[in-house]
Amino acid sequence: MPYVNIKITREGATAEQKAMLIKGVTDLLVTILDKKPATTFVVIDEVAFEDWGVGGLPVDEYRRQLASGAS
């Protein structure tokens, strides 16, 4: 029984968007792993920016650098 945990940052993902993520992942599990949809588990966790990083920087700092033109 496949279990997928999706982590997204708290940026206002709507219930409809989350439902689309769950449907998309379930479709992939059905197609790729040949699993029945009822046997799949997809969990979405919303996390704060501080819990994520890109290139060694917290997401909010990385975005500030991108906005200022720094690489």
C-alpha positions as CSV (number, residue, x, y, z in Angstrom):
1,M,0.0,0.0,0.0
2,P,1.8,3.2,-1.2
3,Y,2.0,6.2,1.1
4,V,3.0,9.6,-0.2
5,N,3.6,12.6,2.0
6,I,3.6,16.0,0.2
7,K,5.0,19.0,2.0
8,I,4.0,22.4,0.9
9,T,4.8,25.8,2.4
10,R,2.0,27.8,3.9
11,E,1.2,30.1,1.0
12,G,-2.5,29.7,0.8
13,A,-3.1,26.5,-1.2
14,T,-6.8,26.1,-1.6
15,A,-8.7,23.0,-0.8
16,E,-9.3,22.5,-4.6
17,Q,-5.5,22.7,-5.2
18,K,-4.8,20.2,-2.5
19,A,-7.5,17.9,-4.0
20,M,-5.8,18.2,-7.4
21,L,-2.5,17.2,-5.8
22,I,-4.0,14.2,-4.2
23,K,-5.7,13.2,-7.4
24,G,-2.5,13.6,-9.5
25,V,-0.4,11.6,-7.1
26,T,-3.0,8.9,-6.9
27,D,-3.2,8.7,-10.7
28,L,0.6,8.4,-10.8
29,L,0.5,5.5,-8.3
30,V,-2.2,3.8,-10.3
31,T,-0.3,4.2,-13.6
32,I,3.3,3.6,-12.4
33,L,2.8,1.1,-9.6
34,D,-0.4,-0.5,-10.9
35,K,-2.1,0.1,-7.6
36,K,-5.8,0.5,-7.0
37,P,-6.8,4.0,-5.9
38,A,-8.4,2.8,-2.7
39,T,-5.1,1.3,-1.6
40,T,-3.1,4.5,-1.8
41,F,-2.5,7.1,0.9
42,V,-1.6,10.7,0.1
43,V,-1.0,13.2,2.9
44,I,-0.4,16.9,2.5
45,D,1.5,18.7,5.3
46,E,1.7,22.5,5.3
47,V,4.9,23.7,6.8
48,A,6.4,27.1,7.7
49,F,9.1,28.7,5.5
50,E,11.6,28.2,8.3
51,D,11.3,24.5,7.8
52,W,12.5,24.5,4.2
53,G,15.7,25.6,2.4
54,V,17.1,26.0,-1.1
55,G,20.8,25.9,-1.6
56,G,21.5,26.2,2.1
57,L,19.3,29.2,2.7
58,P,15.8,29.4,4.3
59,V,13.1,29.8,1.6
60,D,12.3,33.4,2.6
61,E,15.9,34.5,2.4
62,Y,16.4,32.7,-1.0
63,R,13.3,34.5,-2.3
64,R,14.6,37.9,-1.0
65,Q,17.9,37.3,-2.9
66,L,16.1,36.3,-6.1
67,A,13.9,39.5,-5.8
68,S,17.0,41.6,-5.4
69,G,18.8,40.1,-8.4
70,A,21.4,38.2,-6.3
71,S,22.2,34.6,-7.3
